[in-house]
């Protein structure tokens, strides 16, 4: 049997100046869901995440905390790793930029770019944003960093420069391809930046005024500027494998320019393969403001997990917000969505279906019979199409429409009435078979988003195979048996009291 084709997904490499918040979780949830979806298509899908641990902001945060930079980053990187484990993320590679393996890859990238004539040394004076770890073009004295509200800092230093200006025309052509950068709004923004008067300016890739970083080969006193360092993590994480180039970089829109301009140019200069696709989603807002430490409106994912379970947050974020657009987070909407869609929707369908099978057929359901009148095939096609486009909300909408159709079908067929007449036994069996099949299909289709809850429903369906090993392309082939004996029914999504949960989360 031939080996499965690989599919490599990455999250951003998260900056460790603070513990993970719900914005980090949003991107990681989406990345993990898509990786699981590709695996259920038959790919050998892998996911990389990691932590970006160098730079001036880390030096200052560590000093403020009374720790060395290494001790500070060790603590926060561990928080990221533990948070992702708690949220059932299938992380295959967790790469820290402080690892020796990563430093070797960054230095090799530099050597290749330099050997190909794209690195030179010069002095530079400019206004620097510590929060963004970037020099701000066309800034002037007194300008304020919009992210932190702090004045930009005037910096003069000797730097190594990358000849970014040499790649302007090539980058325009690259980003004009709709399959490379998505969605369209991000692509248009990048193209407008590339086509601005004066073109691209060469990019500083080293610093001499800070010490916390990877040393630049043969340049004493220089350490790599954060983006040359951090972006290389996508490759260093999978060094020694056949996974590069990445099939998908999943990022937030605020770092689109670095991924769609800097990163491809670095790789092109080094004669290394480019990532195949970049998707830049919108911001997760709280009270209609971007979450940030400086605004004091950070929401942490761990308390939500403890109060409601990981899958509740995973479902809410990917169902409530159109992926690619900005979306607002609200605790009351989270609880409302849980009760309406999970407790009263999927959970109720599972409980009704499995209870009826026990009550009317002693826990055994016959799976042979005519095709279902319910829109199962249409739902499978719609959900797969939406997943492929990273339109998680539309995929889940299609799945929940099928749940609604099954609920309506149960009411119309009234199996509790059919069970009273032995002459209608075949009709009752058909109803139970059809709603059981809907529950089976829904469980598989929703599994990329809610892996833990769907795995529990899968066992309640009497399945003995691993849910993650199911293949979406085989969904219409049936449950793989003429009949199925199911275990005792257990609740999956207990209804939550709004006031109690909000009190825990506020």
N, C-alpha and C positions, 0 to 999 in steps of 0.2 A: 504494500500500500504506500503510495507516495506521501512524503511529508507535507503537512498542511502549509499553505502559503502564509508568510508572516504579515502582520499588520502592527505597526508601531505608532503608539499614541503618546503624547507628552502633555503634561500640565506646564504652566509657567514654573520657573525656579524661584520659589518664594523667598522674599527678603526677610531676614530674621531679626529685624530691629524690635519686633514685638511678637506675641503669641498669635496663633492662627485665629482668624475671625471668619464670619460667615461668608464674606466675599471670597476668601481662599477656598472655603468648603464648596461654594457654588461651582467654581471652575473644576475642582477636583471631582465633584459628583458627576458633572457632565462628562468629563474625560473618562471616568470609570464606567459610566453607563454605556458610552459609545464603545469602549474596549470590550465590555461584556456582550454588547450587540454583535460586534464583529466576530467574537468567539462563537456565538451561537449561529453565525453564518458559516462556520467551519474554518475560520482563520486561526492560526497560532498568534493570537493577539497579545501584545505586551504593553504595559503602561509604565512610564517613568515620571517621577516627580523628584523634588529635591529642594535644597535650601541654598540660597545665595548669601554668603557669609563674610564677604570682604567689603571694604570701602570705608569712607569717612564717617558715614552715618553709624556704622557698627562701632567704630572706634569711640565715637562720642556716647552712644547708648551704653556701651560697656563701662566707660568711665563713670557715667552717671549712676550706674548700678553698682559701682565699686568692685568690678570684676575685670579680669584680663579679657581681651577680645575672644580668645579661645574658650575660656570658661563660660563666657556669656553665650557664645554661639552653640556650645555643647548643650546648654540648658534649653535654649529655644528650639534648636533642631530636634531634640528629643520630644518636645511638646508637639511639633508638627507630625513626627512619625507616629506618636501614640494616638493623636487625634484621628489620623487616617485609618489606623487599625480599628479604632472604635466605630468608624462609619462603614465598615465592611468594604473598604476599598481594596481592589485586587492590585495592589502596588507590586510590580515586579522588580523595579529598580528605584532605590532611594539614594540619590547622589548628593553629597555635600561638596561645596566648592573648596572646602579645606582638605579634601582627601588628596593624597599623593597621586593617585591615578588621574584625577582631574587636572592637577597642576601640569602633569606631563603632557596631556592633550592640549592644554592652552599654549604651552610653550612650543609644541610642535606646530600648531596652527600659526603662531607668530613666525617661526622659522620659515615655513613654507611661503607665507605672504611676503616676507622679507626677501627670500631667495628669488621670488618672482618679480621683485622690483616695486612692491606696493607699500613699503614702510620707509619712512625717513624721520630724522630728528630735527626739532626746531623749538624755539621758545614761543610761549603763548600767553596772552593776557586776555582774560574774559570774565564775565559774570557767571558764577557757578551756583547751581541749586543743589544743596546737600541732600534734600529730600528725594529729588529725582536722580541724583548722582549724574548730573549732566550739565555741560556748559550751555547757556541759553543764548541762542543766536540773536543778534540785534538788540540785546538788552543794554540798558543804560543805568547810570548812577541813580539810586533811589528806587529802582524797580523792585516789586515784591513778588516772591514766589507764591502763586495762587494756591498751591497745595498746602503749604505750611503757614502762610501769612507772614513769613519772615523775609527780611531784605535779602536779595541775592548778594553773594560774596564775591568781591573782586579778587581774582587769583592770577598771579604771574608765576610761571614755572617752565622748566624745560620738559618737553614731552616727546614721546614717540608718536608719530602721526601715521594714519592709514589713508591711502589715496582714494578716499571715497568718491571724489569728484570724477575719477576716471570711469565710474560705473553708471553715470546718470542715464545715458541712452539705453543701456542694457537693462537697468532696473525698471525703466518705463515700459519696455517691452515685456519684461517678466510680470510686472504687476498689472498689465493690461489683460492678462489671461484670467478669465473668470474662475478657472479651476484652481488657481494658485492662492489668491487672497479672497476671503469671504467674510461677511456679506458684502453686497455691492457698495453700501455706504462707506465702509472702511476702505475699500479699493479706491473709490473716488477721492477720499481724503488723501490717501498716499500718493495717488497720481497728481493731485493738485500741488502737493508739497514738492514732488520731483520736478514738476514743470514750472515752478516759480522762477521769477527773473533772477538771474545770477547763478542758478543751478546749485548743486550740492557743494558744500565745503568739506575739505578734508577733516578727518576725525581724530581727535586726541585719543590714544588708546593706552597711555600710561600716565602715572602720577608720581611726582617726587615729593610732594608735601605731606603725604601720608605713608605709613609703613605697613599697615595691615592689608596685605595683598600678596599675590603670587609674583615672585621676582621675574623681571624681564631678562632673558638670556643676554649676557654680555653688555648689560647696561646697569652698572652699579647705582643703587639708590632709586631705581625705577621699579614700580609695581604696576601690574596691569589694571587699567581702568575697568570698572565693574562690568560693562556690557561685553567687552571682548572676553572677559573671564566667564560671566554667567551664562551667556548663550552657548558656549562650548559644552556646557553640562549635558545637553541633549545627546552629544556624541560620546563624551567621556563615560556616561552612565552605562553605555552598551558597548564599550570597547571590548574587542575580542569576540563579538557576536556578528551575525549577518543582518542585524536589524536596521542599521543606517542605510539609506536615508529614511527619516521619519515620514510616515504616511500622513500624520496630522499633528500639527502644533495647535493646542487649544490655549488661547490667551484672552486676557481682558483687553478692551479697546484702548486703554491708556498706554499700552506698550506695543501697539501695532507697528509704529515706525521702526522701532528697534528690530523687530522680527522680519518685517517685509523689506527693509532697506539695509540696515547694518549687517544682519546675519547672512543674507544671501551674498552680499558683496564680500564679506570675509571668506565665505566658502568658495566663491568663484575665484578669488585671488589665490586661494590655496589649492585650486584644482580638485576640490572635494565635492561630492554630490549635494544637491540642494534638497531641502524638505519638499514634499509633494503638495502639501496643502496647509494653509494657515486659516484658522477661524477665530475671529476676534469678537467675542460676545460683549454685550452692553454691561453697564454698571448695575450693581444691586444697591438700590437706594433704601434709606431708612427715614421715614417721615419726609420723603421726596428730596433728601439730601444724600450725597455720596458719603458712604461711611469712611471715616478717617479718625486716626488717633487724636489729631489736633482738634477735631470737632467734638470729641468725647461721645460719639454715637456708635461706637463699636458694639456689634452683637456677636457673642461667642457661640459656636455650634454645640459645644459639649453640654451645657445646661439643657438645651433643647433635646438632645439625645437621651439624657437621663430622665427627662419628664415624659417624652413621647415616643422614643425609639428613633433609631437612625433613619429608617425607611420613611417615617413621617416627613422629615425634613427633605430627604431626597425627592420624594414625590411632590411635595409642595413647590419646591424651587423649580423643578422641571415642568410641572403642569401649569403653574400660575403665571410664569413669565415666558414670553416668546423669546426663544434663544437667539441672541443677536441684538435684541433691543434692550434698553434700560427697563428695569422693573422695580417696583416698590415692595419692600418686605414689611409685614405687619404681623404681630403676634396673634391678634384676633383672627386675621385671615388664615393663618396657619392652622389654628384650632378648628375653624369653620370648615376649611377644606378637608381636614382629617375626618371630622365627623360625617360630613356629607358624602365624600368620595370613598373613604376607606372603611369607616365603621358601617355606614348605611348603604354603601355601594358594594365594593368587592367583598368586604367581610360578611355582609348580610347575604349576598348571593352564595358564598361558600357555606355559610351556616344553613341556609334554607335547603340548598341542593343536597348536601351530605346528610342532613337530618332526615329528609324525605327518603333517601336511599336506605337509611337504617330503619326508618319507621315502616316503610311499605315493602322493602325487599331484603330485610335482615342484613343490610350492609353490602349487598352484592348488586352490581349494576351490569346489565347486558349491553355490550358495545357493538353488536352486529345489528345492522338495520339500514333503512333507507336514508338518503341524504337529509340533513337538517334543513328546516325551513328558515332558520335563523341566518343572518348575514355574516357567516364565519369567514368564507373565502374573501369577501370584500374587505373585511376588517384586517385580515392578515396582510393583504396587499397594501392597504392604506397605511398601516402601522410601519411596515418595512420601508415603504417609500419615504415616509416622514423621518424615520430614524436615519436613513441614508443621507438625508438633507440636514441632519442635526436639528430637525424641527421636533424636539422632544414633546412640546406641548400638544402639537397636532397628533403625534403618535398616541399619546395617552388619551386624548380626546376620542380618537377612533376606538380605542380599547374600551373606554367607559361607555361609549354609545352602544357597544355590543352588550355590556353588562345591563344597560337600561333595556335593551331589546329582550334580553333573557328574563328580566324581572316582569316585563309586560307579558311575555309568552307564558310564564308560570301562572299569572293571574287569569289569563284568557283560557288556558287549558285546565286550570283547577284540578291538579292531581289529587287533592284531598277528596274530591268527589269521585274521580275515576277509581280510586282505591276501594270505594264501597261496592263496586259492581264487578264481580269476577269476569263478566263477559267483556269488560274493557281492559283486561290485563295487558294485552299487547299495546294498547294506546298509552297506558300508564308507563310501560317500559320505554316506549318511544320518547315520552316527555322527559323521563329521568335521564335517558341516554343523551338527549339533545342538550339539556342544561348542564349535565356533567361534562359534555364535550366543550361547551362554551367556557366553563370554568377551567378546563384543561388548557384551552387555547389562550385565554386571558392570562393565566398564570405564566405561561411561557413568554408571551409578548411583553408582559410587564416586568419580567425578571431582571432585565438590564437596569431598570430604575429602582426596583425594590427587591434586591436579591435575597435578603433574609426572610422577609414575610412570604415571598413567593415560594421559597424553599419549604417553608412550613406548610403552606397550602398543598404543595406538590406531594408531600408525605401523607397529608390527609386524603388526597385523591387515591392513595394506595400504590403510588408509584415507588418502585425500588431502584430505579436508575437516578443518577445525579441530574438535577435540573439544569445545571450549567453545561451539561453534555448534550442537551437537546438541540436539535437543529431546526432553525426557522423554516428552512426549505422543505422539511418533512412534516410540518404541522398538520397538513390536510390528510396525511396518510392514516390518521387515527391514533388511538391510544396504545396500539401495539399488542392487543389481546382481545379475545372474544368477550371476556367479562373481567370485572375487577372487584376484588373484595377490599373495602375501605376500613380503616381503623376508627375508633371512637372519635366523635366530633369534638374539636376544641376551638375556642374563640381565637381569632387572629388579631382583630382590631377592636378591642373594647372601647365603647363610647367614652369620651372624655368630657369632664365638666369644664366649661369655659372659664369660670371664675377661679377654679382651683388651679388650672394650668397657668393662666395669666399671672396669678399671684406667685407661682413658682418661678416664672420666667422674668418678670419685671425686676 
